[in-house]
Amino acid sequence: MNETLSAEYAERALELPEGKWRDRFRFALDTSLEVLGPHRTMLVALVPVLVGEAAPRRAQFYRFPSSVLDLNSCVSQELASTSST
């Protein structure tokens, strides 16, 4: 799965626009989230396992609030506040 998602991201990243680093970063982040988005449920379930949860079976019951994983929104707000200063 990692190879497939990485290949999809790499293909989409070829469209990375020229410009300021913050715009390029935003494009890269948005692209990454678009590629990973369809797999969000599975990735959320894997987080406790990937960060050292002792009992992998607990991963299926643990759910992050949507706001915690909504990185796109957080980064968008941060970029908006940074660019307005």
N, C-alpha and C positions, 0 to 999 in steps of 0.2 A: 504494500500500500504506500509506503514512504517513497519508493522509487516512482510510482505512478503519479502521486501528488507533486513530487519534486519536478518531474518532467513537465507536468501541466503548468506549474508555476513558472518554470524556466521558459516555456513557450510563450506564455502571456507576458513575461517580463521583457521580451524582445521589443515590446511596444513602449518601453519606458521613455517618457518624453525628455527632451532637453529642458534645462531650466534650473531654478534654484533647488538646492539640496532638499529643502523642506517639501517642495512639490513632488520631487522624485521619491522621497521617503513616503509621502502620503500615497502615491501611486503604488509603490511596492507593498505597503501595508494593506491597502484596499484589495490589491490583487491577491495577496496571501489569504486574507479573510474570505474572499470570494471562492478561492480554491478549497479552503478548509471548511467553509460553511455547511455544505451538504453532509459533512461527516461530524458535525458538532456534537451530537448525542454520544457517539462512540468516543470522541476525544475527551469529552467531559467525564465519561465513565473511566477513562484511563488515567486521568490526572492523579488520583490518589496512588495508583500503582507506580506511576512514573516518578513521583516525588517521595517514594519510600513507604507507602502504606503497607503495613505488615500483612494485612489480610485482603488479598485482591478481591474476594467475594464481596467485600463491603463497598467496592467501587460502584456496583450497580445500584446501590441505594443512596449514594451521596450525590446531591445535586447542588450546584452553585446557583445562587440567584442570578437571573439574567443580567442584572446590572453589573455584576462582577466581571462577567465574561464579555460584556459589550465594549471591547477595546476600541472598536471603530468610533463609537460615539465619544469615548473619553479622549482619544487622540484628536478627533475633529475639534472638540471644544478647546483643547490645549493649543492646537495649531491656530485656531481662530483668535484666541486671546494673545498668542505670541505675535501674529501678523498685524494685529491692530495696534500694537505698541510701537 
